[in-house]
Amino acid sequence: MTVADARYQIPQSPLRGVCIGAGYFSHYQYEAWQRIPEVRIVAAVNRSIDRAREVAAKFGVPRAAGWNELPALLDAEKPDFIDIITPPETHLDVVRLAAERGIATICQKPLAPTWPEAVAVVETAKRAGVRFMVHENWRWQPWYREMKRQLDAGALGELFSISVRMRMGDGWPADAYLARQPFFRAYPRLLVYETGVHFLDTFRFLGGEFASVYARLQKRNAAIAGEDAGQIVGGFASGATAVLDASRYNEPASTADPRYTFGTVRLDGSKGHLELGTEGTLTLKPLGKPARQLDYAHERRGFAGDCVHALQRHFVDRLLDGGEFESTGDDYLKTVALVEACYRSNAEGAVVSVGSSA
């Protein structure tokens, strides 16, 4: 099925892109664009023109511009797409600029600071008839793609549960997050809004839609504004269960690179279980049979198994063939609704039915 219609003309390669943002994580995105031959990034834009110039020089982007130059730059360059890599509070304004000009858009998560603004981001693109995809890269980590393949192939039978334990260890010092993403410190909502949202979306990718959630959230580091630890129990509509036990405060036990898999994962089913280790190993254990390690491709390149490149490759392929994105705006609002449900559950100390939280 394609989404091409009278309002959308499938562009020709090479695609001209403009990246908006030049912070820490943007480097993964600029680097990944370099490895997609059908794409040419023609400009880098940032609130600090000096940082825009730095990333432009590093990644061979021919033009750098400041924030106030963005409307004129879009008019002059006429890009096929923009990549929004800026803080959530800026997304709606940038999506409006793109929508007014009919420019396809890929937008980082979180979509916006609030539920109404997140809906407005999606509706703005939809009303203009422009292609819109959320940069939700977690489900593109190679171990999750392999888990999905195993589930679809019936290796686990009926899915009973998915459980994740995440321990990052980057959130306990008094200067936590300052070196990499200092804005984390001021977020009034942190763990679920910024990090847990990835797992909630991945739970949906693997197990389908939720019927309910229950969350208990904690703030361990007094130097930050939002929560940095918590436990979430989700009930899938299928009857299966998802459990997230996460902390950015406490450290992992044995890995030197917790940001490779961001934790351990176990899937249980009627035919056996599947486990993800911190080094990316996947072990399948059928009931009553020996365990075996799955042979699948994953590497320490880019971010978390090169998931940024995989996501951007998907975005480009769907632009070129007119097919539907995995993380459309409407679909991703279901994940944002889960985030809102978790915060409501924590506030009320109760199980929340999904769909009643936003």
C-alpha positions as a Markdown table, in Angstrom:
| # | Residue | x | y | z |
|---|---|---|---|---|
| 1 | Met | 0.0 | 0.0 | 0.0 |
| 2 | Thr | 1.2 | 3.5 | -0.8 |
| 3 | Val | 0.3 | 6.9 | 0.5 |
| 4 | Ala | 1.0 | 8.7 | -2.8 |
| 5 | Asp | -1.9 | 10.8 | -4.0 |
| 6 | Ala | -2.6 | 14.0 | -5.9 |
| 7 | Arg | -0.9 | 16.0 | -3.2 |
| 8 | Tyr | 2.3 | 13.9 | -3.0 |
| 9 | Gln | 4.6 | 13.6 | -5.9 |
| 10 | Ile | 7.3 | 10.9 | -5.4 |
| 11 | Pro | 10.6 | 12.8 | -5.6 |
| 12 | Gln | 13.6 | 11.8 | -7.7 |
| 13 | Ser | 17.0 | 10.8 | -6.3 |
| 14 | Pro | 19.1 | 12.4 | -5.1 |
| 15 | Leu | 16.9 | 13.8 | -2.4 |
| 16 | Arg | 17.9 | 17.3 | -1.1 |
| 17 | Gly | 17.7 | 17.5 | 2.7 |
| 18 | Val | 18.1 | 20.2 | 5.3 |
| 19 | Cys | 19.1 | 19.2 | 8.9 |
| 20 | Ile | 17.8 | 21.6 | 11.6 |
| 21 | Gly | 19.8 | 21.2 | 14.8 |
| 22 | Ala | 23.5 | 20.7 | 15.7 |
| 23 | Gly | 23.5 | 19.2 | 19.2 |
| 24 | Tyr | 25.1 | 16.1 | 20.6 |
| 25 | Phe | 22.7 | 13.5 | 19.0 |
| 26 | Ser | 22.5 | 15.3 | 15.6 |
| 27 | His | 26.0 | 14.0 | 14.8 |
| 28 | Tyr | 24.6 | 10.5 | 14.5 |
| 29 | Gln | 22.1 | 11.7 | 12.1 |
| 30 | Tyr | 24.4 | 13.7 | 9.9 |
| 31 | Glu | 26.9 | 10.8 | 9.8 |
| 32 | Ala | 24.1 | 8.4 | 8.8 |
| 33 | Trp | 22.9 | 10.6 | 6.0 |
| 34 | Gln | 26.4 | 10.6 | 4.6 |
| 35 | Arg | 26.0 | 6.8 | 4.0 |
| 36 | Ile | 22.8 | 7.0 | 2.1 |
| 37 | Pro | 23.7 | 7.6 | -1.6 |
| 38 | Glu | 20.3 | 8.9 | -2.6 |
| 39 | Val | 20.5 | 11.8 | -0.2 |
| 40 | Arg | 22.4 | 15.1 | -0.2 |
| 41 | Ile | 22.2 | 17.3 | 2.8 |
| 42 | Val | 22.4 | 20.8 | 1.5 |
| 43 | Ala | 22.2 | 22.9 | 4.7 |
| 44 | Ala | 22.7 | 22.7 | 8.4 |
| 45 | Val | 20.7 | 25.1 | 10.6 |
| 46 | Asn | 21.0 | 25.8 | 14.3 |
| 47 | Arg | 20.2 | 28.4 | 16.9 |
| 48 | Ser | 23.9 | 28.9 | 17.3 |
| 49 | Ile | 25.4 | 29.7 | 13.9 |
| 50 | Asp | 28.8 | 28.6 | 15.1 |
| 51 | Arg | 27.6 | 25.1 | 15.9 |
| 52 | Ala | 25.9 | 25.0 | 12.6 |
| 53 | Arg | 29.2 | 25.8 | 10.9 |
| 54 | Glu | 31.0 | 23.2 | 13.0 |
| 55 | Val | 28.7 | 20.3 | 11.9 |
| 56 | Ala | 28.6 | 21.6 | 8.3 |
| 57 | Ala | 32.4 | 21.5 | 8.2 |
| 58 | Lys | 32.6 | 18.1 | 9.9 |
| 59 | Phe | 30.1 | 16.4 | 7.6 |
| 60 | Gly | 30.7 | 18.2 | 4.3 |
| 61 | Val | 27.4 | 20.2 | 4.3 |
| 62 | Pro | 27.8 | 23.1 | 1.9 |
| 63 | Arg | 25.7 | 25.7 | 3.8 |
| 64 | Ala | 25.3 | 26.7 | 7.4 |
| 65 | Ala | 22.6 | 29.0 | 8.7 |
| 66 | Gly | 21.2 | 30.4 | 11.9 |
| 67 | Trp | 17.7 | 29.9 | 13.3 |
| 68 | Asn | 16.3 | 33.2 | 12.0 |
| 69 | Glu | 17.4 | 32.3 | 8.5 |
| 70 | Leu | 15.4 | 29.2 | 8.3 |
| 71 | Pro | 12.3 | 30.4 | 6.4 |
| 72 | Ala | 14.4 | 32.1 | 3.7 |
| 73 | Leu | 16.7 | 29.1 | 3.5 |
| 74 | Leu | 13.8 | 26.7 | 2.9 |
| 75 | Asp | 12.5 | 29.0 | 0.2 |
| 76 | Ala | 15.9 | 29.2 | -1.5 |
| 77 | Glu | 17.0 | 25.6 | -1.2 |
| 78 | Lys | 13.6 | 24.0 | -1.8 |
| 79 | Pro | 14.6 | 20.8 | -0.1 |
| 80 | Asp | 12.7 | 17.5 | -0.6 |
| 81 | Phe | 12.8 | 16.9 | 3.2 |
| 82 | Ile | 13.9 | 18.4 | 6.5 |
| 83 | Asp | 15.3 | 16.5 | 9.5 |
| 84 | Ile | 14.2 | 18.2 | 12.7 |
| 85 | Ile | 16.8 | 17.5 | 15.4 |
| 86 | Thr | 15.9 | 20.4 | 17.8 |
| 87 | Pro | 14.4 | 20.5 | 21.3 |
| 88 | Pro | 10.7 | 19.4 | 21.6 |
| 89 | Glu | 9.4 | 23.0 | 22.3 |
| 90 | Thr | 10.6 | 24.0 | 18.8 |
| 91 | His | 9.0 | 21.2 | 16.8 |
| 92 | Leu | 5.6 | 22.7 | 16.1 |
| 93 | Asp | 7.0 | 25.9 | 14.7 |
| 94 | Val | 9.4 | 24.1 | 12.4 |
| 95 | Val | 6.7 | 21.6 | 11.2 |
| 96 | Arg | 4.5 | 24.6 | 10.4 |
| 97 | Leu | 7.3 | 26.1 | 8.2 |
| 98 | Ala | 7.7 | 22.8 | 6.4 |
| 99 | Ala | 4.0 | 22.2 | 6.0 |
| 100 | Glu | 3.5 | 25.7 | 4.5 |
| 101 | Arg | 6.0 | 24.8 | 1.8 |
| 102 | Gly | 4.9 | 21.2 | 1.2 |
| 103 | Ile | 8.2 | 19.7 | 2.5 |
| 104 | Ala | 8.4 | 16.1 | 3.8 |
| 105 | Thr | 9.5 | 16.0 | 7.4 |
| 106 | Ile | 11.3 | 13.6 | 9.8 |
| 107 | Cys | 11.0 | 14.8 | 13.4 |
| 108 | Gln | 12.9 | 13.7 | 16.5 |
| 109 | Lys | 11.1 | 12.6 | 19.6 |
| 110 | Pro | 9.8 | 13.7 | 22.1 |
| 111 | Leu | 7.3 | 15.3 | 19.6 |
| 112 | Ala | 6.4 | 18.2 | 21.9 |
| 113 | Pro | 6.4 | 19.1 | 25.6 |
| 114 | Thr | 2.6 | 18.4 | 26.0 |
| 115 | Trp | 0.0 | 16.1 | 24.6 |
| 116 | Pro | -2.0 | 19.0 | 22.8 |
| 117 | Glu | 1.2 | 20.2 | 21.2 |
| 118 | Ala | 2.1 | 16.7 | 20.0 |
| 119 | Val | -1.3 | 16.3 | 18.4 |
| 120 | Ala | -0.9 | 19.8 | 16.8 |
| 121 | Val | 2.5 | 18.7 | 15.3 |
| 122 | Val | 0.9 | 15.7 | 13.7 |
| 123 | Glu | -2.3 | 17.5 | 12.6 |
| 124 | Thr | -0.3 | 20.4 | 11.0 |
| 125 | Ala | 1.6 | 18.0 | 8.7 |
| 126 | Lys | -1.6 | 16.0 | 8.0 |
| 127 | Arg | -3.7 | 19.0 | 7.0 |
| 128 | Ala | -0.9 | 20.1 | 4.6 |
| 129 | Gly | -0.7 | 16.7 | 3.1 |
| 130 | Val | 3.0 | 16.4 | 3.6 |
| 131 | Arg | 4.9 | 13.2 | 4.4 |
| 132 | Phe | 5.7 | 13.0 | 8.2 |
| 133 | Met | 7.7 | 10.5 | 10.1 |
| 134 | Val | 8.9 | 10.4 | 13.7 |
| 135 | His | 12.5 | 9.7 | 14.4 |
| 136 | Glu | 11.8 | 6.8 | 16.7 |
| 137 | Asn | 15.0 | 4.7 | 16.3 |
| 138 | Trp | 14.7 | 2.2 | 19.1 |
| 139 | Arg | 12.6 | -0.3 | 17.1 |
| 140 | Trp | 15.3 | -0.1 | 14.4 |
| 141 | Gln | 18.0 | -1.5 | 16.7 |
| 142 | Pro | 19.0 | -4.8 | 15.0 |
| 143 | Trp | 18.2 | -7.0 | 18.0 |
| 144 | Tyr | 14.6 | -5.8 | 18.1 |
| 145 | Arg | 14.2 | -6.4 | 14.3 |
| 146 | Glu | 15.5 | -9.9 | 14.9 |
| 147 | Met | 13.1 | -10.4 | 17.9 |
| 148 | Lys | 10.2 | -9.3 | 15.6 |
| 149 | Arg | 11.3 | -11.8 | 12.9 |
| 150 | Gln | 11.4 | -14.6 | 15.5 |
| 151 | Leu | 8.0 | -13.7 | 16.8 |
| 152 | Asp | 6.5 | -13.5 | 13.3 |
| 153 | Ala | 8.1 | -16.9 | 12.5 |
| 154 | Gly | 6.4 | -18.5 | 15.5 |
| 155 | Ala | 9.6 | -19.4 | 17.3 |
| 156 | Leu | 8.1 | -18.4 | 20.7 |
| 157 | Gly | 4.5 | -19.4 | 20.0 |
| 158 | Glu | 2.0 | -17.2 | 21.8 |
| 159 | Leu | 3.7 | -14.2 | 23.4 |
| 160 | Phe | 3.3 | -14.2 | 27.2 |
| 161 | Ser | 5.6 | -11.3 | 28.3 |
| 162 | Ile | 8.3 | -8.9 | 27.5 |
| 163 | Ser | 10.6 | -7.7 | 30.3 |
| 164 | Val | 13.3 | -5.0 | 30.2 |
| 165 | Arg | 15.9 | -4.1 | 32.8 |
| 166 | Met | 17.7 | -0.8 | 32.0 |
| 167 | Arg | 20.5 | 0.6 | 34.2 |
| 168 | Met | 22.4 | 3.5 | 32.6 |
| 169 | Gly | 24.5 | 4.8 | 35.4 |
| 170 | Asp | 24.8 | 8.3 | 33.9 |
| 171 | Gly | 22.4 | 10.0 | 36.2 |
| 172 | Trp | 23.9 | 9.7 | 39.7 |
| 173 | Pro | 26.6 | 12.5 | 39.8 |
| 174 | Ala | 25.8 | 16.0 | 40.9 |
| 175 | Asp | 26.7 | 17.1 | 37.3 |
| 176 | Ala | 24.7 | 14.4 | 35.6 |
| 177 | Tyr | 24.0 | 14.9 | 31.9 |
| 178 | Leu | 25.9 | 18.2 | 31.7 |
| 179 | Ala | 28.6 | 16.7 | 29.3 |
| 180 | Arg | 26.2 | 15.2 | 26.8 |
| 181 | Gln | 22.6 | 16.4 | 27.1 |
| 182 | Pro | 22.4 | 19.2 | 29.7 |
| 183 | Phe | 18.8 | 20.0 | 29.0 |
| 184 | Phe | 17.9 | 16.6 | 30.6 |
| 185 | Arg | 18.5 | 18.3 | 34.0 |
| 186 | Ala | 15.6 | 20.8 | 33.5 |
| 187 | Tyr | 13.0 | 18.4 | 32.0 |
| 188 | Pro | 10.1 | 18.3 | 34.5 |
| 189 | Arg | 9.4 | 14.8 | 33.2 |
| 190 | Leu | 12.5 | 12.8 | 32.2 |
| 191 | Leu | 12.7 | 9.0 | 32.4 |
| 192 | Val | 9.4 | 8.1 | 30.7 |
| 193 | Tyr | 9.1 | 11.3 | 28.5 |
| 194 | Glu | 12.6 | 11.0 | 27.1 |
| 195 | Thr | 13.9 | 7.4 | 27.5 |
| 196 | Gly | 11.0 | 5.2 | 28.5 |
| 197 | Val | 9.0 | 6.3 | 25.4 |
| 198 | His | 11.5 | 4.3 | 23.3 |
| 199 | Phe | 10.7 | 1.1 | 25.2 |
| 200 | Leu | 6.9 | 1.8 | 25.1 |
| 201 | Asp | 7.1 | 2.2 | 21.3 |
| 202 | Thr | 9.2 | -1.0 | 21.0 |
| 203 | Phe | 6.8 | -2.9 | 23.2 |
| 204 | Arg | 4.1 | -1.9 | 20.7 |
| 205 | Phe | 6.3 | -2.9 | 17.8 |
| 206 | Leu | 6.8 | -6.4 | 19.3 |
| 207 | Gly | 3.6 | -7.1 | 21.1 |
| 208 | Gly | 0.8 | -4.9 | 19.7 |
| 209 | Glu | -1.4 | -2.4 | 21.3 |
| 210 | Phe | -1.8 | -1.8 | 25.1 |
| 211 | Ala | -5.0 | -2.0 | 27.1 |
| 212 | Ser | -3.6 | -0.7 | 30.4 |
| 213 | Val | -0.5 | 0.6 | 32.2 |
| 214 | Tyr | 0.6 | 1.0 | 35.8 |
| 215 | Ala | 3.6 | 3.1 | 36.7 |
| 216 | Arg | 5.6 | 3.9 | 39.8 |
| 217 | Leu | 8.2 | 6.7 | 39.2 |
| 218 | Gln | 11.0 | 8.0 | 41.4 |
| 219 | Lys | 13.5 | 10.9 | 41.4 |
| 220 | Arg | 16.9 | 9.6 | 42.8 |
| 221 | Asn | 19.1 | 12.6 | 41.9 |
| 222 | Ala | 18.1 | 15.8 | 43.7 |
| 223 | Ala | 20.1 | 17.9 | 41.3 |
| 224 | Ile | 17.6 | 17.3 | 38.4 |
| 225 | Ala | 14.0 | 18.3 | 37.9 |
| 226 | Gly | 12.4 | 15.1 | 36.7 |
| 227 | Glu | 12.1 | 11.4 | 37.5 |
| 228 | Asp | 15.1 | 9.2 | 36.7 |
| 229 | Ala | 13.9 | 5.8 | 37.8 |
| 230 | Gly | 10.7 | 3.8 | 37.6 |
| 231 | Gln | 8.8 | 0.6 | 37.0 |
| 232 | Ile | 6.0 | 0.3 | 34.4 |
| 233 | Val | 3.7 | -2.7 | 33.9 |
| 234 | Gly | 1.8 | -2.7 | 30.7 |
| 235 | Gly | -1.1 | -5.0 | 29.7 |
| 236 | Phe | -1.3 | -5.8 | 26.0 |
| 237 | Ala | -4.7 | -6.1 | 24.4 |
| 238 | Ser | -3.7 | -9.7 | 23.6 |
| 239 | Gly | -3.4 | -10.6 | 27.3 |
| 240 | Ala | 0.4 | -10.5 | 27.3 |
| 241 | Thr | 2.4 | -8.4 | 29.8 |
| 242 | Ala | 5.2 | -5.8 | 29.4 |
| 243 | Val | 7.5 | -4.8 | 32.2 |
| 244 | Leu | 10.0 | -2.0 | 32.2 |
| 245 | Asp | 12.4 | -1.7 | 35.2 |
| 246 | Ala | 14.5 | 1.3 | 34.4 |
| 247 | Ser | 17.0 | 3.6 | 36.1 |
| 248 | Arg | 19.4 | 6.2 | 34.8 |
| 249 | Tyr | 20.8 | 6.6 | 38.3 |
| 250 | Asn | 22.1 | 3.2 | 39.1 |
| 251 | Glu | 24.9 | 1.5 | 37.2 |
| 252 | Pro | 24.8 | -1.6 | 35.1 |
| 253 | Ala | 26.6 | -4.7 | 36.5 |
| 254 | Ser | 29.2 | -5.6 | 33.9 |
| 255 | Thr | 29.2 | -3.8 | 30.6 |
| 256 | Ala | 31.6 | -1.0 | 29.6 |
| 257 | Asp | 29.0 | 0.4 | 27.1 |
| 258 | Pro | 25.5 | 0.4 | 28.5 |
| 259 | Arg | 24.4 | 2.6 | 25.5 |
| 260 | Tyr | 24.8 | -0.3 | 23.1 |
| 261 | Thr | 21.6 | -2.3 | 24.0 |
| 262 | Phe | 20.5 | 0.0 | 26.9 |
| 263 | Gly | 19.8 | -3.1 | 29.0 |
| 264 | Thr | 18.7 | -6.7 | 28.9 |
| 265 | Val | 15.4 | -8.0 | 27.5 |
| 266 | Arg | 13.6 | -11.3 | 27.8 |
| 267 | Leu | 10.6 | -12.5 | 25.8 |
| 268 | Asp | 8.6 | -15.5 | 27.1 |
| 269 | Gly | 6.2 | -17.4 | 25.0 |
| 270 | Ser | 4.3 | -20.7 | 24.9 |
| 271 | Lys | 7.2 | -22.4 | 23.0 |
| 272 | Gly | 10.1 | -20.9 | 24.9 |
| 273 | His | 12.0 | -17.7 | 25.5 |
| 274 | Leu | 14.4 | -15.3 | 23.9 |
| 275 | Glu | 17.0 | -13.2 | 25.7 |
| 276 | Leu | 19.0 | -10.2 | 24.7 |
| 277 | Gly | 22.4 | -9.6 | 26.4 |
| 278 | Thr | 24.2 | -6.3 | 26.9 |
| 279 | Glu | 26.7 | -7.2 | 24.1 |
| 280 | Gly | 23.9 | -7.7 | 21.6 |
| 281 | Thr | 23.7 | -11.5 | 21.8 |
| 282 | Leu | 20.3 | -13.1 | 21.3 |
| 283 | Thr | 19.7 | -16.5 | 22.9 |
| 284 | Leu | 16.7 | -18.6 | 21.9 |
| 285 | Lys | 15.7 | -21.4 | 24.3 |
| 286 | Pro | 12.8 | -23.6 | 23.1 |
| 287 | Leu | 11.0 | -25.4 | 25.8 |
| 288 | Gly | 12.6 | -28.7 | 26.6 |
| 289 | Lys | 15.5 | -28.1 | 24.1 |
| 290 | Pro | 19.0 | -26.7 | 24.3 |
| 291 | Ala | 19.5 | -22.9 | 24.1 |
| 292 | Arg | 21.2 | -21.6 | 21.0 |
| 293 | Gln | 22.7 | -18.2 | 20.1 |
| 294 | Leu | 21.1 | -16.7 | 17.1 |
| 295 | Asp | 23.3 | -15.6 | 14.2 |
| 296 | Tyr | 22.2 | -12.2 | 13.1 |
| 297 | Ala | 23.9 | -9.0 | 12.0 |
| 298 | His | 24.7 | -6.3 | 14.5 |
| 299 | Glu | 27.7 | -4.0 | 14.9 |
| 300 | Arg | 29.1 | -1.2 | 17.0 |
| 301 | Arg | 28.6 | 1.5 | 14.5 |
| 302 | Gly | 26.8 | 4.8 | 14.8 |
| 303 | Phe | 24.2 | 4.7 | 17.7 |
| 304 | Ala | 22.9 | 1.5 | 19.3 |
| 305 | Gly | 23.6 | -1.0 | 16.6 |
| 306 | Asp | 23.4 | 1.7 | 13.8 |
| 307 | Cys | 19.7 | 2.1 | 14.3 |
| 308 | Val | 19.8 | 5.7 | 13.2 |
| 309 | His | 21.0 | 4.7 | 9.8 |
| 310 | Ala | 18.4 | 1.9 | 9.5 |
| 311 | Leu | 15.6 | 4.4 | 10.3 |
| 312 | Gln | 16.9 | 7.0 | 7.9 |
| 313 | Arg | 17.3 | 4.3 | 5.2 |
| 314 | His | 13.6 | 3.4 | 5.7 |
| 315 | Phe | 12.6 | 7.1 | 5.5 |
| 316 | Val | 14.3 | 7.5 | 2.2 |
| 317 | Asp | 13.0 | 4.2 | 0.8 |
| 318 | Arg | 9.4 | 5.2 | 1.6 |
| 319 | Leu | 9.9 | 8.7 | 0.1 |
| 320 | Leu | 11.1 | 7.2 | -3.1 |
| 321 | Asp | 8.5 | 4.5 | -3.4 |
| 322 | Gly | 5.5 | 6.3 | -1.8 |
| 323 | Gly | 5.0 | 3.6 | 0.8 |
| 324 | Glu | 3.9 | 4.2 | 4.3 |
| 325 | Phe | 6.3 | 4.9 | 7.1 |
| 326 | Glu | 6.4 | 2.7 | 10.2 |
| 327 | Ser | 6.3 | 5.6 | 12.6 |
| 328 | Thr | 3.7 | 7.9 | 11.1 |
| 329 | Gly | 2.4 | 10.8 | 13.1 |
| 330 | Asp | -0.9 | 9.1 | 13.9 |
| 331 | Asp | 0.7 | 5.8 | 14.9 |
| 332 | Tyr | 3.3 | 7.6 | 17.1 |
| 333 | Leu | 0.6 | 9.4 | 19.0 |
| 334 | Lys | -0.4 | 6.0 | 20.4 |
| 335 | Thr | 3.0 | 5.8 | 21.9 |
| 336 | Val | 2.8 | 9.4 | 23.3 |
| 337 | Ala | -0.6 | 8.5 | 24.8 |
| 338 | Leu | 1.1 | 5.6 | 26.6 |
| 339 | Val | 3.6 | 8.1 | 28.0 |
| 340 | Glu | 0.7 | 10.3 | 29.3 |
| 341 | Ala | -1.0 | 7.3 | 30.7 |
| 342 | Cys | 2.2 | 6.4 | 32.7 |
| 343 | Tyr | 2.4 | 9.8 | 34.3 |
| 344 | Arg | -1.3 | 9.7 | 35.1 |
| 345 | Ser | -1.0 | 6.3 | 36.6 |
| 346 | Asn | 1.9 | 7.4 | 38.8 |
| 347 | Ala | 0.0 | 10.5 | 40.0 |
| 348 | Glu | -3.1 | 8.5 | 40.8 |
| 349 | Gly | -1.4 | 5.3 | 42.1 |
| 350 | Ala | -3.7 | 3.3 | 39.9 |
| 351 | Val | -3.9 | 1.2 | 36.7 |
| 352 | Val | -4.9 | 3.4 | 33.8 |
| 353 | Ser | -6.8 | 2.2 | 30.8 |
| 354 | Val | -5.1 | 3.3 | 27.6 |
| 355 | Gly | -7.0 | 5.9 | 25.7 |
| 356 | Ser | -8.3 | 7.7 | 28.8 |
| 357 | Ser | -5.0 | 9.4 | 29.7 |
| 358 | Ala | -4.6 | 12.2 | 27.1 |
